[in-house]
Amino acid sequence: MPLVFAPVGQEMKVVKIVSDDKTKKHLANLGILSGATITVVSSTGGNVVCIVKDGRLALDRNVSMHIFVA
């Protein structure tokens, strides 16, 4: 399921990222890559605030629709 639909407060694993190479590289630099764990803290109108490693990230709807978690 896309990250935008992930339940709040549940630790999820990134399964795949469906995007161009530039965006994939940027997300990898932020710690979001296949196999990483990610926890959604809040989701409002498609915008997602999540915890990756020890930091919080805010992702807009466009980016969070391309990150698939399970």
FENMO-V127580 format. One record per residue. NEAR is the number of other ideal C-beta (glycine too) atoms within 10 Angstrom. Layout:
BEGIN
[[NEAR] [NEAR]]
END
This chain:
BEGIN
[[12] [15] [23] [21] [14] [22] [11] [12] [9] [10] [11] [19] [11] [20] [12] [14] [18] [11] [16] [9] [7] [8] [15] [17] [12] [13] [21] [13] [9] [14] [15] [21] [16] [13] [8] [18] [13] [22] [16] [22] [13] [12] [19] [8] [8] [15] [15] [26] [15] [23] [14] [18] [11] [6] [9] [11] [17] [12] [24] [12] [15] [12] [21] [21] [17] [18] [28] [17] [23] [9]]
END
